[in-house]
Amino acid sequence: MKKKVMAVGLLTTAILLTSAFTPVSTNAGQETIVNLEGQSIAFSHQPRMIDGMLMAPVRDLATALNMEISWNEAERVAIVTRDGYELKLPLNSDNAQVNGQATTMNGVTQIVNDSLYVPLRFFMESVNHVVRWDSATRSVNITKQTDSLPVVGTYDHLITLLTQNESNQLNAVRLTSLSALSKSSTTASVPAAAGSISVTTQDSAKSVSPEYSGTNVQVEGVDESDVVKSDGTYIYTVNKQRIVVTQAYPADEMKVLSMLDFSTAANTANTQFQPSEIYVDDTHLIVVGQSYQNFKPVPYNEDASSSSSKMIGISDKIRISPFPMQATTKVMVYDLKDRSNLKLVKEVELEGNYMSSRKIGTSLYFIANKYVNYYHYREMAKTEDAMKDLAPAYRDSSAGNAFTSIPLDHIYYLPKALEPNYVLVGSLDLNDLTQTMNVTSYLGSGQNVYASEENLYVAATTYEDQQQDTILYQFGLNTGKAVYKNTGKVPGHLLNQFSMDEHNGHFRLATTTGEVWRTDEGTSKNHVYILDANLKEVGKILNIAPGERIYSTRFMGDRAYMVTFKNTDPLFVLDLKQPDQPKLLGALKIPGYSNYLHPYDENHIIGFGKDTVEVDNKSMAGSSSIAYYQGMKVALFDVSDVNNPKEKFTQLIGDRGTDSELLNNHRALLFNKEKHLLSFPVTVMKLDPATSNSKNSASSYGSFAFQGAYVYNLDLVKGFQFRGGITHLSQEDLSKAGQHFYAGDKQVQRVLYIGDTLYTVSNGFIKANDLNTLEEKNEVVIP
């Protein structure tokens, strides 16, 4: 103890004796209370806001954590240590070293009142503590990050947690009561099948199916839901509010076998069900979607209303309609023994909006986001109804006929992504549907999901202290259960699920910080972070392509490929083989950009995006350039020489206005390297030749020319070879097209193959074409 006091004293002496230390001006304001594990920290000088950051004396923070602190006068660095941990804080700098690894702080160390002030959040988080701001009490609450998440526990604690971020939420008048969801409702314990429209045909499909294509997924072995699935004999489609089962193989015997119509049968007691996506395996069809509960208007109650609603002067004679619908995420499992008469064998629901799902073997995992509507309840007395309605609920048909509220002492909260929202993770073992669904609930937020065969990651973007961060929550997956494992954090925000990847015990992420439109230090920058199995940083590459943002990323083994864009498309190649020493190897700058990158082989990658034209932009501020996107661009990149990537082949499709779902949804792609097959749905727009030669052609949109599937051969010798387009539009439809055209039920959504037949799917048709000649074999009209 004497050693620690002496070290603190030496630092104080060093500061007092250094004449170069000049105090900075700060904004005096109301004192901020800082609590460590519920106890107030005693400061020699109070924390204060400096340049928007909460700063505090480093010696007081170190003392509160029983850490040693010393001063290196030669290097003008404060050194904080404990049990093998070392933090170096140079004076007047936003750089620091944590255990010898350089990092950047959001704030600059400086002298105030003869004390060295440091960013409080950075200091505490660097020693594995969680920092939360409570706006109601103007206090900072610091707790040690443990191996398990903290529990909400009680109603009072829930209200405290919900009000911590109140200043960031919209104070809308919302009087919706979850009791209207009928948590003791009368849903039958034995689920009733949706309206099963059986077509009077016999299932004549052969027992042995040929090779067939599956859904294009990010991770091999981890299935993703989609609107179209096939098992090699049948094609299953989400068709508006229906599921259509079509016998597709052999093509000359195509016919619709059955339909599940949710527009009538499932819409009872003011409930509507909208199927979103499906899974299919050998024994089950799994339908995932949203169920909506309509509410009736409720009388306005001034005594129970919030102060914000009183201010707008609403009379108690007026009836206020709350949100018209309350959503649940519903999963319906059907037995596939008789595809002409599907039998519903299990039905489960989670309160909240559907976020994402994955299927690994016979285990299904799905996630819902449920907004916590607490504005009304916070001014009510602590009643049983209020406590019940603020808790999330779920339903499992194998456990009874009612929704079950999750007790608050079974709900965890995500300290670094705390919002008035529940993330609910449901999991099913499809091998044993008699078991009830496993449900875990977390108070917090989540936007992006990545899954390997072993782990599920939920990522959330947070904004605090003028900084944007991505918080990661890792869950271990095991036989239908998702168990929390670790929490991590990196600066910036993710683009989508392809910004994340797990490889050889490490987790890799690509993020963007800053804003593209800024030209100062706050301009956009792009980064790659590598974390270990415990989500601790082991390596990083910072500040890639300043002034641009990420348009696509693909991690492939020991490499990563990143496309950024502002006026040109740099394709960056990164070497991640040594996680602690990642390297930027090469870059290729070309017109256009790629929204999606798909591996061809280990040395080639396919990019799908838009072509661009750069045009001079003269203004009073001076000359600059602006890029206009044009038609769709598909490119094959050769990365054999990682230091010198090349664009080997390109294919341009249409003009400005041409679009494809593939640019936003990777599941729309059909690719098979061995068959040299590449196909995807596309809407093609083309310019009139007279317009294309005008000086404004770069900003001119084309007129409708085609909607359907484009089919290519692709190899490394001849590149992209266009074979033709398959459309569901008739000549009459095309003759009616003007500059724009709405294909409606004839909009081709997916392309797949079974054996030697290529199938295109829309809501109105399924067409079968010969895979080699593209000649039409057969078609089925969807009634």
C-alpha positions in Angstrom: 0.0 0.0 0.0 2.9 2.4 0.8 4.3 1.7 -2.6 1.1 2.7 -4.3 0.8 5.9 -2.2 4.4 6.8 -3.0 3.8 6.2 -6.7 0.7 8.5 -6.7 2.7 11.1 -4.8 5.5 11.0 -7.3 3.1 11.6 -10.2 1.6 14.5 -8.3 5.0 16.0 -7.7 6.1 15.5 -11.3 3.0 17.4 -12.4 3.4 20.2 -10.0 7.1 20.7 -10.9 6.7 20.7 -14.6 6.4 24.3 -15.8 5.3 23.4 -19.3 1.9 22.1 -18.0 -0.7 24.7 -18.9 -4.3 24.2 -17.6 -6.9 24.2 -20.3 -10.2 26.0 -20.2 -13.3 23.9 -19.5 -17.0 24.4 -19.3 -18.1 24.4 -15.7 -21.4 22.8 -15.0 -23.3 20.6 -12.7 -21.2 18.0 -10.9 -21.3 14.5 -12.3 -21.6 11.6 -9.9 -19.4 8.7 -10.7 -20.3 5.4 -9.1 -18.0 2.3 -9.1 -20.0 -0.9 -8.3 -22.7 1.3 -6.6 -20.2 3.4 -4.5 -19.4 7.0 -5.3 -15.7 7.6 -6.3 -14.0 10.3 -4.2 -12.2 12.7 -6.5 -9.5 15.2 -5.5 -10.8 17.3 -8.5 -14.2 16.7 -10.0 -14.6 15.1 -13.4 -15.6 17.6 -16.1 -16.7 17.8 -19.8 -13.8 18.8 -22.0 -14.5 19.0 -25.8 -17.5 16.9 -25.3 -15.7 14.1 -23.4 -16.1 13.3 -19.7 -12.6 13.5 -18.3 -11.3 12.6 -14.8 -8.0 12.7 -12.8 -6.1 9.5 -13.7 -4.7 9.1 -10.2 -8.2 9.1 -8.6 -9.4 6.5 -11.1 -6.3 4.3 -10.5 -6.7 4.6 -6.8 -10.4 3.6 -7.0 -9.3 0.4 -8.7 -6.3 -0.3 -6.4 -3.9 0.1 -9.3 -0.3 1.3 -9.2 0.5 4.6 -10.9 3.9 6.2 -11.8 5.3 9.0 -13.9 8.0 8.7 -16.5 9.4 12.3 -16.7 11.7 11.5 -19.7 8.8 10.2 -21.8 6.2 12.4 -20.1 4.0 9.4 -19.7 1.7 8.2 -16.9 2.0 4.4 -16.3 -0.8 2.5 -14.6 -0.2 -1.2 -13.7 -1.7 -4.1 -11.8 -1.3 -7.9 -11.9 0.6 -7.9 -15.3 -1.6 -5.2 -16.8 0.0 -2.0 -18.1 -1.6 1.2 -19.4 0.6 4.0 -20.7 -0.9 7.5 -21.1 1.3 10.1 -22.8 0.6 13.8 -21.9 -1.3 15.9 -24.5 -2.1 12.9 -26.7 -5.0 10.8 -27.8 -2.7 7.8 -28.2 -2.2 5.2 -25.5 -0.7 1.7 -25.1 -2.5 -1.2 -23.5 -0.2 -4.0 -22.7 2.3 -2.7 -25.3 -0.4 -2.4 -28.0 -1.0 1.1 -29.4 -4.6 2.3 -29.4 -6.5 5.6 -29.9 -8.6 7.3 -27.2 -11.6 9.4 -27.9 -10.1 12.5 -26.1 -6.7 14.0 -25.3 -4.9 13.7 -22.0 -4.3 17.1 -20.5 -3.6 19.0 -17.2 -6.5 20.6 -15.4 -5.9 22.1 -11.9 -2.5 20.5 -11.7 -4.0 17.0 -12.3 -3.6 14.8 -15.3 -7.1 14.3 -16.8 -7.9 11.3 -19.0 -11.1 10.2 -20.9 -13.0 8.3 -18.2 -14.7 5.9 -20.5 -11.5 4.8 -22.2 -9.7 4.3 -18.9 -12.4 2.2 -17.4 -13.1 0.1 -20.5 -9.4 -0.6 -21.0 -9.4 -2.3 -17.6 -12.5 -4.4 -18.5 -15.2 -2.3 -16.9 -18.6 -1.3 -18.3 -19.5 2.5 -18.3 -23.1 3.6 -18.4 -24.6 7.1 -18.3 -27.9 7.8 -16.3 -29.4 11.0 -17.6 -32.1 11.1 -14.9 -29.6 11.3 -12.1 -26.7 12.7 -14.1 -24.5 9.9 -12.9 -21.9 7.6 -14.4 -22.3 3.9 -13.3 -19.3 1.7 -13.7 -19.4 -2.1 -13.2 -16.8 -4.8 -13.8 -17.4 -6.8 -17.0 -17.9 -10.4 -15.9 -18.0 -13.6 -17.9 -21.8 -13.7 -17.7 -24.3 -10.9 -18.5 -26.0 -9.1 -15.6 -29.7 -9.9 -14.9 -32.5 -7.3 -14.9 -34.0 -9.0 -11.8 -36.7 -6.6 -10.6 -39.3 -4.2 -11.9 -37.6 -1.2 -10.3 -34.2 -2.1 -11.9 -35.9 -2.6 -15.3 -37.4 1.0 -15.1 -34.0 2.3 -14.1 -32.3 0.6 -17.0 -35.0 1.8 -19.4 -34.7 5.4 -18.4 -30.9 5.5 -18.7 -31.0 6.2 -22.4 -34.3 8.1 -22.4 -32.7 11.3 -23.8 -32.0 9.3 -27.0 -35.5 8.1 -27.5 -38.6 9.7 -29.1 -41.2 10.7 -26.5 -44.2 9.6 -28.6 -47.7 9.0 -27.1 -48.0 5.2 -27.0 -50.6 3.6 -24.9 -50.4 0.1 -26.3 -50.9 -2.6 -23.7 -49.3 -6.0 -24.3 -52.1 -7.6 -22.4 -54.1 -7.1 -25.7 -51.8 -9.8 -27.1 -53.6 -12.2 -24.9 -50.8 -13.7 -22.9 -53.4 -16.0 -21.5 -55.1 -16.2 -24.9 -56.9 -19.2 -26.4 -54.6 -20.4 -29.1 -55.1 -24.1 -29.4 -52.5 -26.3 -27.9 -52.7 -28.6 -30.9 -52.1 -26.1 -33.8 -54.7 -25.9 -36.5 -53.3 -26.1 -40.0 -53.4 -23.0 -42.2 -55.8 -23.2 -45.0 -54.3 -26.2 -46.9 -55.5 -26.0 -50.5 -54.9 -29.5 -51.8 -54.7 -29.8 -55.6 -56.4 -33.0 -56.7 -53.3 -34.7 -58.1 -51.2 -37.6 -56.9 -47.6 -37.2 -55.9 -45.9 -39.0 -58.7 -42.3 -37.7 -58.2 -39.5 -40.2 -58.3 -37.9 -41.3 -55.0 -34.4 -40.5 -56.2 -33.6 -36.9 -57.1 -30.7 -35.6 -59.3 -28.2 -33.0 -58.3 -29.9 -29.6 -57.4 -28.9 -26.2 -56.3 -29.4 -24.8 -52.8 -29.6 -21.3 -51.3 -26.5 -19.2 -51.7 -25.3 -18.8 -48.1 -22.5 -17.0 -46.4 -21.1 -19.9 -44.3 -21.0 -23.5 -45.6 -23.0 -25.7 -43.3 -25.1 -22.8 -42.0 -28.4 -22.6 -43.9 -30.2 -19.3 -44.4 -33.9 -18.9 -44.9 -35.2 -17.7 -48.3 -38.4 -17.2 -50.3 -37.7 -20.2 -52.5 -36.3 -23.6 -51.5 -35.9 -26.9 -53.2 -35.2 -30.5 -52.1 -34.3 -31.8 -55.6 -37.9 -32.9 -56.4 -40.1 -30.1 -55.1 -40.0 -26.4 -55.2 -41.4 -24.5 -52.1 -42.1 -20.8 -52.5 -43.4 -17.9 -50.4 -46.2 -16.6 -52.6 -47.7 -13.5 -51.0 -49.7 -14.8 -48.0 -49.3 -18.4 -49.2 -46.8 -21.2 -49.3 -46.9 -23.1 -52.6 -45.5 -26.6 -53.0 -44.8 -27.6 -56.6 -43.6 -30.9 -57.9 -40.8 -29.7 -60.2 -39.0 -32.9 -61.2 -39.2 -34.4 -63.7 -40.0 -31.2 -65.7 -42.6 -32.8 -68.0 -44.7 -33.8 -64.9 -44.6 -30.4 -63.2 -47.7 -29.5 -61.2 -48.8 -27.6 -58.1 -49.3 -30.2 -55.3 -50.6 -28.0 -52.4 -50.9 -24.6 -50.9 -50.9 -23.2 -47.4 -53.1 -20.2 -47.5 -52.6 -17.9 -44.5 -54.8 -15.1 -45.8 -57.9 -16.7 -44.3 -57.3 -19.7 -42.0 -54.6 -18.1 -39.9 -56.3 -14.7 -39.7 -58.7 -15.2 -36.8 -59.4 -13.2 -33.7 -57.9 -10.0 -35.4 -54.7 -11.8 -36.1 -52.9 -11.8 -39.4 -49.9 -14.0 -40.4 -47.5 -13.0 -43.2 -45.0 -15.7 -44.1 -41.5 -14.2 -44.8 -39.1 -17.0 -45.5 -38.8 -20.8 -45.3 -36.5 -23.7 -44.7 -36.8 -27.2 -46.1 -35.1 -30.5 -45.1 -35.9 -34.1 -45.6 -38.7 -34.2 -43.1 -39.9 -30.6 -42.4 -41.0 -27.4 -44.0 -40.3 -24.5 -41.6 -42.2 -21.3 -42.2 -40.9 -18.1 -40.6 -43.0 -15.0 -40.6 -44.8 -12.2 -38.7 -48.0 -12.5 -36.9 -49.9 -9.2 -36.3 -52.5 -8.6 -33.6 -54.8 -5.7 -34.3 -55.8 -3.5 -31.4 -59.0 -1.6 -30.6 -58.8 2.1 -29.7 -58.6 2.8 -26.0 -59.9 5.9 -24.0 -57.3 8.5 -23.2 -56.5 8.5 -19.5 -55.0 11.8 -18.4 -53.9 10.5 -15.0 -52.0 7.6 -16.6 -50.5 9.7 -19.4 -47.0 11.1 -19.7 -46.3 14.7 -19.1 -45.5 15.1 -22.8 -49.0 14.1 -23.8 -50.6 16.5 -21.2 -48.7 19.3 -22.8 -50.4 18.8 -26.2 -53.8 19.4 -24.5 -55.7 16.2 -25.5 -59.2 16.1 -24.1 -60.1 13.0 -22.1 -63.1 12.6 -24.4 -60.9 11.8 -27.3 -60.1 8.1 -27.9 -56.5 7.6 -28.9 -55.6 4.7 -31.2 -52.3 3.1 -30.3 -50.1 1.3 -32.7 -52.5 -0.6 -35.0 -50.6 -3.8 -34.7 -48.5 -5.7 -32.2 -46.1 -8.1 -33.9 -44.8 -11.5 -33.0 -42.3 -13.7 -34.8 -43.9 -17.0 -35.6 -42.3 -20.3 -36.7 -44.6 -23.0 -38.1 -43.2 -26.5 -38.6 -44.9 -28.8 -41.1 -44.4 -32.6 -41.6 -43.5 -33.4 -45.2 -44.7 -37.1 -45.3 -47.6 -36.1 -47.5 -46.7 -32.9 -49.5 -50.2 -32.8 -51.0 -51.7 -32.4 -47.5 -49.1 -30.7 -45.2 -49.6 -31.3 -41.5 -48.7 -28.6 -38.9 -46.8 -30.3 -36.1 -45.5 -27.4 -34.1 -46.0 -23.7 -33.8 -43.9 -21.2 -31.7 -43.9 -17.4 -31.3 -41.6 -14.8 -29.9 -42.9 -11.3 -29.2 -41.3 -8.8 -31.5 -40.3 -8.2 -35.1 -38.4 -10.9 -37.0 -34.7 -10.1 -37.3 -32.9 -13.1 -38.7 -32.5 -16.9 -38.4 -30.2 -19.8 -39.2 -30.5 -23.5 -39.5 -27.6 -25.8 -38.6 -28.3 -29.4 -39.1 -31.6 -30.1 -37.2 -31.2 -27.0 -35.0 -33.2 -23.9 -35.8 -32.2 -20.5 -34.3 -34.3 -17.4 -34.8 -34.1 -13.9 -33.4 -36.8 -11.2 -32.7 -36.5 -7.5 -31.7 -39.2 -6.3 -29.4 -39.6 -2.6 -28.6 -40.3 -2.0 -24.9 -43.1 0.5 -24.6 -42.4 1.9 -21.2 -43.5 5.5 -21.5 -47.0 4.7 -20.3 -46.1 2.4 -17.5 -43.3 4.5 -15.9 -46.0 6.8 -14.4 -48.3 4.0 -13.3 -48.2 2.5 -9.9 -46.2 -0.7 -9.7 -49.1 -3.0 -10.5 -49.1 -6.6 -11.5 -50.3 -5.7 -15.0 -47.5 -3.2 -15.5 -44.8 -5.6 -14.4 -46.3 -8.4 -16.6 -46.8 -6.2 -19.7 -43.2 -4.9 -19.6 -41.8 -8.4 -19.8 -41.4 -10.2 -23.1 -43.4 -13.4 -23.8 -43.4 -16.4 -26.0 -45.7 -19.3 -27.0 -45.0 -22.9 -27.7 -47.9 -25.1 -28.9 -46.4 -28.2 -27.3 -46.5 -26.5 -23.9 -50.1 -25.3 -23.9 -52.4 -22.6 -25.3 -51.1 -19.4 -23.7 -48.2 -16.9 -24.0 -45.7 -17.2 -21.2 -44.1 -14.1 -19.8 -40.4 -14.4 -19.1 -39.6 -13.5 -15.5 -37.4 -10.5 -15.0 -34.9 -12.5 -13.1 -34.5 -14.6 -16.2 -33.8 -11.6 -18.5 -30.3 -10.5 -19.0 -29.3 -7.1 -20.2 -26.6 -6.0 -22.7 -24.7 -3.3 -20.8 -23.0 -1.8 -23.8 -26.0 -1.8 -26.1 -28.8 -0.9 -23.7 -31.9 0.3 -25.3 -35.7 0.0 -24.7 -35.7 -3.2 -26.7 -35.6 -6.9 -26.1 -33.6 -9.3 -28.2 -35.2 -12.7 -28.0 -33.4 -15.8 -29.2 -35.5 -18.9 -29.8 -34.1 -22.3 -30.7 -35.7 -25.6 -31.6 -34.3 -29.1 -31.9 -36.2 -30.4 -35.0 -35.3 -33.9 -34.1 -37.5 -33.7 -31.0 -40.5 -31.4 -31.5 -42.1 -32.5 -28.2 -39.5 -30.5 -26.4 -40.5 -26.9 -25.7 -38.6 -24.1 -27.4 -35.5 -22.8 -25.7 -35.9 -19.0 -25.2 -33.4 -16.5 -23.9 -34.1 -12.8 -23.6 -31.8 -9.8 -23.4 -32.6 -6.2 -22.8 -30.7 -4.4 -25.5 -30.4 -4.0 -29.2 -29.2 -6.0 -32.3 -29.0 -5.2 -36.0 -26.7 -7.7 -37.7 -26.3 -11.4 -37.3 -23.5 -13.8 -38.2 -23.4 -17.5 -37.5 -20.8 -20.2 -37.8 -21.6 -23.8 -37.0 -20.4 -23.2 -33.4 -21.3 -19.6 -32.6 -24.0 -17.0 -33.2 -23.0 -13.3 -33.1 -25.4 -10.4 -32.7 -24.0 -7.0 -33.5 -25.4 -3.6 -32.4 -24.3 -0.1 -33.3 -24.1 2.3 -30.3 -23.5 6.1 -30.1 -21.9 7.5 -27.0 -19.5 10.3 -26.3 -19.8 11.4 -30.0 -18.4 8.0 -31.0 -20.0 5.2 -33.0 -19.1 1.7 -31.9 -20.1 -1.9 -32.8 -20.9 -4.0 -29.8 -20.7 -7.8 -30.3 -22.4 -10.5 -28.3 -21.3 -14.1 -28.9 -23.5 -17.1 -28.2 -22.4 -20.7 -28.3 -24.6 -23.0 -30.3 -25.3 -26.6 -29.1 -28.2 -28.9 -30.1 -30.8 -26.3 -30.2 -29.6 -24.0 -27.5 -27.9 -20.6 -27.7 -25.8 -19.7 -24.6 -24.1 -16.4 -24.0 -20.3 -16.5 -24.1 -18.5 -13.2 -24.6 -18.9 -9.5 -25.4 -16.6 -7.4 -27.6 -16.4 -3.9 -29.0 -14.8 -2.2 -32.0 -15.0 1.4 -33.3 -17.3 2.1 -36.3 -20.4 0.5 -37.8 -20.9 -2.6 -39.9 -22.4 -2.6 -43.4 -24.1 -6.1 -43.2 -23.5 -9.7 -42.2 -20.6 -10.0 -44.7 -18.7 -7.5 -42.6 -18.2 -10.3 -40.1 -16.4 -13.7 -40.2 -15.1 -16.4 -37.9 -12.0 -18.3 -39.0 -9.5 -20.5 -37.1 -10.6 -19.3 -33.6 -10.6 -15.6 -34.6 -13.4 -13.2 -35.4 -12.8 -10.6 -38.1 -14.8 -7.4 -38.8 -14.8 -4.6 -41.3 -16.2 -1.2 -40.1 -16.5 2.4 -41.2 -16.1 5.4 -38.9 -16.8 9.1 -39.7 -18.8 10.7 -42.5 -18.1 10.7 -46.2 -19.2 14.3 -46.6 -16.7 15.6 -44.1 -13.3 16.9 -45.2 -11.7 17.3 -41.7 -10.5 14.7 -39.2 -14.1 13.4 -39.0 -14.1 12.1 -42.6 -14.9 8.5 -43.2 -12.2 5.8 -42.7 -12.4 2.1 -42.9 -10.9 -0.5 -40.7 -10.4 -4.3 -40.2 -10.3 -5.7 -36.7 -9.2 -9.2 -35.7 -10.5 -10.5 -32.3 -9.6 -13.7 -30.4 -12.0 -16.4 -29.2 -12.9 -14.1 -26.2 -13.5 -11.2 -28.5 -10.4 -9.3 -27.4 -8.5 -7.4 -30.1 -5.3 -9.0 -31.4 -4.7 -7.1 -34.6 -6.1 -4.4 -36.9 -5.6 -2.4 -40.0 -6.8 1.2 -39.7 -7.7 4.2 -41.9 -8.2 2.4 -45.2 -9.5 4.7 -48.1 -10.2 8.0 -46.1 -13.2 9.9 -47.5 -14.8 6.7 -48.8 -17.1 4.0 -47.2 -17.3 0.3 -47.5 -19.6 -1.0 -50.2 -18.8 -4.7 -49.8 -16.5 -7.0 -47.9 -15.7 -10.7 -48.3 -13.5 -12.7 -45.9 -12.1 -15.8 -47.6 -9.8 -18.0 -45.5 -6.6 -16.0 -44.7 -7.6 -13.1 -46.9 -10.2 -10.3 -46.9 -11.4 -8.3 -49.9 -12.9 -4.9 -49.4 -14.5 -2.5 -51.9 -14.9 1.2 -50.9 -16.3 3.9 -53.1 -16.7 7.6 -53.6 -15.8 8.3 -57.2 -13.8 5.2 -58.1 -13.9 1.6 -56.8 -10.8 0.5 -55.0 -10.7 -3.3 -54.4 -8.3 -3.9 -51.5 -6.7 -7.2 -50.8 -5.8 -7.9 -47.1 -3.6 -10.6 -45.7 -5.0 -11.9 -42.3 -2.9 -15.0 -42.0 -1.1 -13.7 -39.0 -3.9 -12.3 -36.8 -1.6 -10.1 -34.8 0.1 -8.6 -37.9 -2.6 -8.2 -40.7 -1.4 -6.4 -43.8 -2.8 -4.5 -46.7 -1.3 -6.1 -49.7 -2.7 -4.5 -52.9 -5.4 -2.3 -54.4 -7.1 -2.0 -57.8 -8.8 1.3 -58.7 -11.4 1.1 -61.4 -14.7 2.8 -62.4 -17.8 1.5 -60.6 -18.3 -0.4 -57.4 -19.3 -3.8 -56.1 -22.2 -4.3 -53.7 -21.6 -8.0 -53.3 -18.4 -10.1 -53.6 -18.6 -13.9 -54.3 -15.7 -16.4 -54.3 -15.0 -18.1 -57.6 -11.9 -19.9 -56.3 -9.1 -19.1 -54.0 -7.5 -16.8 -56.5 -10.5 -15.2 -58.2 -13.6 -13.3 -56.9 -16.7 -12.1 -58.6 -18.0 -8.6 -58.0 -21.7 -7.6 -58.6 -22.5 -3.9 -58.5 -22.8 -0.8 -60.7 -20.7 0.8 -63.4 -20.0 4.5 -62.9 -19.1 7.6 -65.0 -17.0 10.4 -63.4 -18.1 13.9 -64.6 -16.5 17.3 -64.0 -18.5 19.3 -61.5 -17.7 23.0 -61.7 -19.0 25.4 -59.1 -18.1 28.7 -57.4 -16.2 26.7 -54.9 -13.9 25.3 -57.6 -13.7 22.3 -59.9 -14.3 18.8 -58.6 -15.8 15.6 -60.0 -18.9 13.6 -59.3 -19.7 10.0 -60.1 -23.0 8.8 -61.6 -23.9 5.2 -61.4 -24.9 3.6 -64.7 -26.0 0.0 -65.5 -25.2 -3.2 -63.6 -21.6 -4.4 -63.7 -20.3 -7.9 -63.1 -16.5 -8.4 -62.9 -14.2 -11.3 -62.3 -11.1 -10.2 -60.4 -7.8 -12.1 -60.5 -6.0 -11.9 -57.1 -3.3 -14.5 -57.9 -0.8 -11.7 -57.4 -2.1 -10.3 -54.1 0.0 -7.2 -54.5 -1.4 -6.5 -58.0 -5.0 -7.5 -58.3 -6.5 -7.3 -61.8 -9.9 -7.0 -63.3 -9.8 -10.0 -65.6 -13.3 -9.9 -67.2 -16.3 -7.6 -67.1 -19.9 -7.6 -68.2 -22.0 -4.5 -68.4 -25.8 -4.9 -68.3 -28.2 -2.1 -69.4 -28.0 1.6 -68.5 -28.8 3.8 -65.6 -31.8 2.4 -63.7 -30.9 -1.3 -64.3 -31.1 -3.2 -61.0 -31.1 -6.6 -59.4 -32.1 -8.0 -56.1 -28.7 -9.6 -55.9 -27.1 -6.2 -55.2 -29.0 -6.2 -51.8 -29.6 -9.9 -51.2 -26.9 -12.6 -51.9 -29.5 -15.3 -51.9 -30.7 -14.2 -55.3 -27.5 -15.6 -56.9 -27.2 -19.0 -58.6 -23.6 -20.0 -59.2 -22.0 -23.3 -59.9 -18.3 -23.3 -60.9 -18.2 -26.9 -62.2 -21.2 -26.2 -64.5 -19.8 -22.8 -65.5 -23.2 -21.5 -64.5 -24.0 -18.0 -63.4 -27.6 -16.6 -63.2 -29.6 -14.0 -61.3 -32.8 -12.0 -61.7 -32.4 -8.5 -63.2 -34.5 -5.6 -64.4 -32.8 -4.0 -67.4 -33.2 -0.4 -68.4 -31.8 0.9 -71.7 -31.2 4.4 -73.1 -32.4 5.6 -76.4 -29.4 5.8 -78.7 -30.1 9.5 -79.3 -30.1 10.2 -75.5 -27.0 8.2 -74.9 -24.9 10.6 -77.0 -26.1 13.7 -75.3 -23.9 15.6 -72.8 -26.4 14.7 -70.0 -26.4 11.0 -70.7 -24.5 10.2 -67.5 -27.5 11.3 -65.4 -30.1 10.0 -67.8 -32.2 7.0 -66.9 -33.0 4.3 -69.4 -36.4 2.9 -70.3 -37.7 -0.6 -69.4 -36.3 -3.3 -71.6 -36.4 -6.6 -69.7 -37.3 -8.4 -66.4 -36.3 -11.9 -65.8 -33.2 -14.1 -65.3 -29.9 -13.5 -67.1 -27.9 -16.7 -67.7 -24.2 -16.8 -68.3 -21.4 -19.3 -68.8 -18.3 -18.3 -66.8 -14.8 -19.7 -66.9 -11.3 -18.4 -66.6 -10.6 -18.6 -70.3 -13.5 -16.9 -72.0 -15.0 -15.0 -69.0 -18.7 -14.1 -69.1 -20.6 -15.5 -72.0 -24.2 -14.4 -72.1 -26.4 -17.3 -73.0 -29.8 -15.5 -72.9 -32.6 -14.2 -70.7 -35.7 -16.0 -69.4 -38.7 -13.9 -68.7 -42.2 -14.5 -67.4 -43.5 -11.5 -69.3 -45.5 -12.0 -72.5 -45.1 -10.1 -75.7 -48.3 -8.2 -74.8 -46.8 -7.2 -71.4 -43.7 -5.9 -73.1 -45.7 -4.0 -75.7 -47.5 -2.1 -72.8 -44.2 -1.1 -71.1 -43.3 2.6 -71.1 -40.2 4.1 -69.4 -41.1 2.0 -66.4 -42.9 -1.3 -66.0 -44.3 -3.1 -63.0 -43.9 -6.9 -63.5 -46.1 -7.8 -60.5 -46.7 -11.5 -60.2 -44.5 -12.1 -63.2 -41.4 -10.7 -61.5 -38.7 -13.4 -61.5 -37.3 -13.7 -58.0 -35.1 -16.8 -58.0 -33.3 -19.1 -60.4 -32.3 -22.7 -59.5 -31.5 -26.0 -61.2 -32.5 -29.6 -60.7 -30.6 -32.0 -62.9 -30.4 -30.7 -66.4 -33.3 -28.3 -65.9 -33.1 -24.6 -65.0 -36.2 -23.2 -63.1 -37.2 -19.6 -62.8 -39.7 -18.6 -60.1 -42.2 -15.7 -59.8 -45.5 -15.4 -57.9 -47.4 -16.2 -61.1 -45.3 -19.0 -62.8 -42.6 -21.6 -62.4 -40.8 -22.1 -65.8 -38.6 -25.0 -66.6 -35.9 -24.5 -69.3 -33.2 -26.9 -70.6 -30.0 -26.1 -68.8 -27.9 -26.6 -71.9 -30.0 -24.9 -74.6 -32.4 -22.7 -72.5 -35.3 -24.0 -74.6 -38.5 -24.0 -72.6 -39.6 -27.5 -71.3 -42.7 -26.7 -69.3 -44.4 -24.1 -67.1 -46.8 -24.1 -64.2 -49.2 -21.3 -63.6 -49.6 -20.6 -59.9 -53.4 -20.2 -59.3 
